[in-house]
Amino acid sequence: MYSGIKDKVIIVTGASGQIGKEVANFLYNQGAQVIATDINAPEDTGYKFLKYDVSNQHEIDLLIEYVRKKYDKIDGLVNLAYPRTEDWGAKFEDIDLESWKKNVDTQLNSVFYICQKVLSLMKIQKSGSIVNIGSIYGVVGNDFTIYEGYGGTSPAAYSAIKGGLINFTRYLASYYGKDMIRVNCISPGGILNEKSQHPDFIKRYSEKSPLKRLGYAREIAAPVAFLLSEDASFITGHNLMVDGGWTAI
């Protein structure tokens, strides 16, 4: 068990997603007071779930106010929400400008706002930890060969948003370090989802990866918990690559 997790009040956004469910469950099993939020309710959880849309400013306000009144503190925040437009998979030349703007707004700008609200409370506490979620494609360029053969692609906005989140994490770590608040980022590699991923993608990605496979959602949960915990008390402004070695080659 990680030190300093038990009884910590930790908000997890996007908690019904593939990674979000694993993170929320892991933190709960570590003894944290998990406040999970998403637009879709997860199944059979032991932790508190609140249905909020964190791409909506007013709903973020409601979420933070609820947690403040009930717990009088926020010890941790994990930004896992992943809202996106229906044309998310469009090729670069086909992306509508309004779609691009909406994706940046719902993903990057919503993280800015929830961080701003949470950090205002953490500053008063003189403690707290935030974990943002980046990506390998916020760090390195895309390998488009893994999409060949079935017409897939990687969304252009994804690389811009994730790259922005990674450096935004560094900014916040620098800005709030004096207040004893830590802000870090985790950048996952490809996470296996056989329901939505083409077999050719899985094969080509696995062949390139040093570990010869995609990751599993559960493999992101423990690194998130570590960065939230007191075991990581001297780590801030860091982007932890959890990618099976993808960015090492």
Secondary structure, 3 states (H helix, E strand, C coil): CCCCCCCCEEEEECCCCHHHHHHHHHHHHCCCEEEEEECCCCCCCCCEEEECCCCCHHHHHHHHHHHHHHHCCCCEEEECCCCCCCCCCCCHHHCCHHHHHHHHHHHHHHHHHHHHHHHHHHHHHCCEEEEEECCHHHCCCCCHHHHCCCCCCCCHHHHHHHHHHHHHHHHHHHHHHHHCEEEEEEEECCECCCCCCCHHHHHHHHHHCCCCCCECCHHHHHHHHHHHCHHHCCCCCCEEEECCCHHHC
